[in-house]
Amino acid sequence: MKPLFGKPPKPIDCSICGRPIDVHGAWNDGHNAWPVNDGRCCTNCNSTVVIPRRIMDLVRKENLQ
């Protein structure tokens, strides 16, 4: 990835799987991993772990009401 200004950013690792987070254009911070943890995650973990967890939590919350 060509940096916009200065040195390219240091890649960060996914807080779930530990692999480097994928870069999309100039965005290299990945996805919010909450509620799985407080870190950042890759696209794969976002799709297969984080989003299903958010949906599961939402369904559980609605069933309690």
N, CA and C atoms as a LAMMPS dump frame, in Angstrom:
ITEM: TIMESTEP
0
ITEM: NUMBER OF ATOMS
195
ITEM: BOX BOUNDS ff ff ff
-5.0000000000000000e+02 5.0000000000000000e+02
-5.0000000000000000e+02 5.0000000000000000e+02
-5.0000000000000000e+02 5.0000000000000000e+02
ITEM: ATOMS id mol type element x y z
1 1 1 N 0.846 -1.171 0
2 1 2 C 0 0 0
3 1 3 C 0.885 1.226 0
4 2 1 N 0.599 2.173 -0.856
5 2 2 C 1.355 3.411 -0.921
6 2 3 C 0.778 4.378 0.118
7 3 1 N 1.63 4.945 0.964
8 3 2 C 1.137 5.83 2.009
9 3 3 C 0.63 7.145 1.435
10 4 1 N -0.366 7.727 2.089
11 4 2 C -0.845 9.039 1.681
12 4 3 C 0.171 10.099 2.058
13 5 1 N 0.704 10.005 3.271
14 5 2 C 1.689 10.961 3.761
15 5 3 C 2.733 10.206 4.565
16 6 1 N 4.002 10.39 4.254
17 6 2 C 5.067 9.797 5.054
18 6 3 C 5.168 8.293 4.906
19 7 1 N 5.584 7.659 5.997
20 7 2 C 5.796 6.208 6.01
21 7 3 C 4.475 5.462 6.021
22 8 1 N 4.445 4.255 5.428
23 8 2 C 3.21 3.462 5.496
24 8 3 C 2.936 3.065 6.942
25 9 1 N 1.66 2.974 7.309
26 9 2 C 1.328 2.596 8.689
27 9 3 C 1.743 1.163 8.985
28 10 1 N 2.12 0.919 10.226
29 10 2 C 2.481 -0.433 10.641
30 10 3 C 1.208 -1.272 10.704
31 11 1 N 1.179 -2.425 10.035
32 11 2 C -0.034 -3.251 10.073
33 11 3 C -0.325 -3.718 11.499
34 12 1 N -1.593 -3.788 11.821
35 12 2 C -1.978 -4.29 13.138
36 12 3 C -2.587 -5.677 12.979
37 13 1 N -2.507 -6.453 14.037
38 13 2 C -3.029 -7.815 14.002
39 13 3 C -4.452 -7.86 14.521
40 14 1 N -5.219 -8.779 13.982
41 14 2 C -6.598 -9.002 14.403
42 14 3 C -6.602 -9.447 15.864
43 15 1 N -7.48 -8.838 16.655
44 15 2 C -7.551 -9.181 18.077
45 15 3 C -8.258 -10.509 18.323
46 16 1 N -8.807 -11.12 17.276
47 16 2 C -9.492 -12.409 17.417
48 16 3 C -8.618 -13.55 16.896
49 17 1 N -8.165 -13.457 15.648
50 17 2 C -7.397 -14.564 15.061
51 17 3 C -5.889 -14.331 15.076
52 18 1 N -5.452 -13.106 15.265
53 18 2 C -4.036 -12.804 15.329
54 18 3 C -3.349 -12.549 13.996
55 19 1 N -4.071 -12.728 12.897
56 19 2 C -3.482 -12.456 11.582
57 19 3 C -3.5 -10.953 11.3
58 20 1 N -2.642 -10.48 10.359
59 20 2 C -2.663 -9.052 10.026
60 20 3 C -4.029 -8.63 9.492
61 21 1 N -4.45 -7.449 9.888
62 21 2 C -5.735 -6.913 9.43
63 21 3 C -5.592 -6.476 7.979
64 22 1 N -6.581 -6.838 7.166
65 22 2 C -6.589 -6.501 5.751
66 22 3 C -6.795 -4.996 5.57
67 23 1 N -6.201 -4.46 4.498
68 23 2 C -6.268 -3.036 4.202
69 23 3 C -7.266 -2.821 3.07
70 24 1 N -8.131 -1.83 3.24
71 24 2 C -9.106 -1.458 2.2
72 24 3 C -8.854 -0.01 1.825
73 25 1 N -8.181 0.205 0.707
74 25 2 C -7.83 1.567 0.298
75 25 3 C -6.896 2.184 1.322
76 26 1 N -7.252 3.345 1.83
77 26 2 C -6.427 4.015 2.839
78 26 3 C -6.8 3.572 4.247
79 27 1 N -7.857 2.78 4.405
80 27 2 C -8.31 2.341 5.735
81 27 3 C -7.584 1.07 6.126
82 28 1 N -6.854 1.113 7.23
83 28 2 C -6.098 -0.073 7.65
84 28 3 C -6.368 -0.444 9.098
85 29 1 N -7.444 0.072 9.678
86 29 2 C -7.753 -0.206 11.082
87 29 3 C -8.75 -1.333 11.284
88 30 1 N -9.176 -1.973 10.221
89 30 2 C -10.08 -3.109 10.366
90 30 3 C -11.451 -2.726 10.891
91 31 1 N -12.046 -3.637 11.648
92 31 2 C -13.409 -3.476 12.143
93 31 3 C -13.419 -3.478 13.666
94 32 1 N -14.455 -2.895 14.232
95 32 2 C -14.652 -2.898 15.676
96 32 3 C -15.012 -4.324 16.103
97 33 1 N -14.246 -4.902 17.01
98 33 2 C -14.459 -6.296 17.413
99 33 3 C -15.446 -6.45 18.563
100 34 1 N -16.007 -5.368 19.065
101 34 2 C -16.985 -5.452 20.154
102 34 3 C -18.241 -6.157 19.654
103 35 1 N -18.841 -7.054 20.329
104 35 2 C -18.744 -7.418 21.736
105 35 3 C -17.815 -8.596 22.021
106 36 1 N -17.079 -9.063 21.026
107 36 2 C -16.173 -10.189 21.248
108 36 3 C -15.002 -9.756 22.13
109 37 1 N -14.417 -8.602 21.818
110 37 2 C -13.387 -7.996 22.66
111 37 3 C -13.311 -6.508 22.327
112 38 1 N -12.418 -5.791 22.961
113 38 2 C -12.335 -4.343 22.767
114 38 3 C -11.342 -3.921 21.696
115 39 1 N -10.854 -4.848 20.901
116 39 2 C -9.84 -4.536 19.899
117 39 3 C -10.418 -4.304 18.517
118 40 1 N -9.552 -4.496 17.52
119 40 2 C -9.909 -4.367 16.118
120 40 3 C -9.774 -5.748 15.487
121 41 1 N -10.574 -6.025 14.456
122 41 2 C -10.52 -7.351 13.846
123 41 3 C -10.49 -7.265 12.325
124 42 1 N -10.107 -8.368 11.709
125 42 2 C -10.054 -8.463 10.252
126 42 3 C -11.462 -8.668 9.691
127 43 1 N -11.569 -8.532 8.382
128 43 2 C -12.866 -8.681 7.721
129 43 3 C -13.439 -10.078 7.918
130 44 1 N -12.6 -11.099 7.842
131 44 2 C -13.082 -12.466 8.013
132 44 3 C -13.678 -12.666 9.407
133 45 1 N -12.974 -12.25 10.453
134 45 2 C -13.493 -12.416 11.813
135 45 3 C -14.721 -11.539 12.041
136 46 1 N -14.757 -10.374 11.412
137 46 2 C -15.936 -9.533 11.529
138 46 3 C -17.166 -10.261 10.976
139 47 1 N -16.987 -10.901 9.819
140 47 2 C -18.109 -11.593 9.166
141 47 3 C -18.496 -12.897 9.847
142 48 1 N -17.511 -13.624 10.369
143 48 2 C -17.798 -14.963 10.885
144 48 3 C -17.922 -15.048 12.403
145 49 1 N -17.446 -14.025 13.131
146 49 2 C -17.487 -14.072 14.589
147 49 3 C -18.269 -12.891 15.171
148 50 1 N -17.869 -11.668 14.802
149 50 2 C -18.436 -10.474 15.432
150 50 3 C -19.901 -10.237 15.049
151 51 1 N -20.192 -10.21 13.76
152 51 2 C -21.572 -9.941 13.336
153 51 3 C -22.534 -11.019 13.829
154 52 1 N -22.21 -12.322 13.7
155 52 2 C -23.117 -13.324 14.271
156 52 3 C -23.326 -13.141 15.778
157 53 1 N -22.277 -12.758 16.504
158 53 2 C -22.41 -12.525 17.951
159 53 3 C -23.346 -11.354 18.219
160 54 1 N -23.228 -10.278 17.448
161 54 2 C -24.115 -9.12 17.638
162 54 3 C -25.569 -9.507 17.372
163 55 1 N -25.793 -10.299 16.338
164 55 2 C -27.155 -10.741 16.022
165 55 3 C -27.687 -11.631 17.137
166 56 1 N -26.858 -12.566 17.609
167 56 2 C -27.264 -13.461 18.694
168 56 3 C -27.62 -12.655 19.949
169 57 1 N -26.799 -11.661 20.292
170 57 2 C -27.074 -10.824 21.461
171 57 3 C -28.373 -10.049 21.295
172 58 1 N -28.632 -9.553 20.1
173 58 2 C -29.86 -8.809 19.832
174 58 3 C -31.085 -9.709 19.969
175 59 1 N -31.02 -10.919 19.428
176 59 2 C -32.137 -11.857 19.517
177 59 3 C -32.394 -12.232 20.977
178 60 1 N -31.336 -12.493 21.731
179 60 2 C -31.498 -12.813 23.149
180 60 3 C -32.14 -11.664 23.906
181 61 1 N -31.723 -10.44 23.619
182 61 2 C -32.284 -9.26 24.286
183 61 3 C -33.764 -9.118 23.99
184 62 1 N -34.149 -9.322 22.723
185 62 2 C -35.553 -9.198 22.345
186 62 3 C -36.394 -10.304 22.951
187 63 1 N -35.825 -11.497 23.134
188 63 2 C -36.566 -12.596 23.741
189 63 3 C -36.802 -12.382 25.229
190 64 1 N -35.957 -11.584 25.86
191 64 2 C -36.115 -11.297 27.285
192 64 3 C -37.169 -10.241 27.564
193 65 1 N -37.526 -9.486 26.535
194 65 2 C -38.515 -8.402 26.737
195 65 3 C -39.93 -8.898 26.609
